[in-house]
Amino acid sequence: MEETICDAIENKKMLKFSYTEGERTVEPYCYGKSKTGKLVLRAFQVNGFSGSGEKEGWKLFSLEKISGLKWTGEFFTQIRPDYNPNDKGMIEIICNI
């Protein structure tokens, strides 16, 4: 899964996956280890389920809760202006834009 995520980040590929209660479509930006040592993905969700009701926005996804990860066949071309490459939610960055 790590190779798929890093390839998607490097090539700006949109990803789709199931997470907790529903499917999500995201622009992946950063992959690494959280402060608790878990593998996480920082992404901008553009569509899909949201437990918080926020269907669009920045989210931090725990890899252990992701299933069915795949490329949507689409790319995103612009880096969102509010993206922070020094993600404070991570203690180690494995790959990022």
C-alpha positions, 0 to 999 in steps of 0.5 A: 500500500505504501508504494501505491500511496507514494506513487499517487503523491508523486504523480498527483493521482487521485485515490479512492478507498473505503474508510470506516463507514464509507468510501472516500475520494482524495487528493493525497499529499503526505504519508508518514508516521503519526505522533503515536507511531501509526502510519497515516495519510494526509489528504484533501477529501473531495468526495465521499462519506464523512462521519463529521459531515465535512465531505470536503476538506483536509483529513488525516487517515489512519492506514489501518482503517483504509481498505480497497485503495485504488487510483481513480484514473484521474489526476489533480493538477494544482497544489492546494494553497493551504497545504502545509508540507511540515505536517505537525500531525506527523513525526516522520514523513515518508513521502509528500508533495 
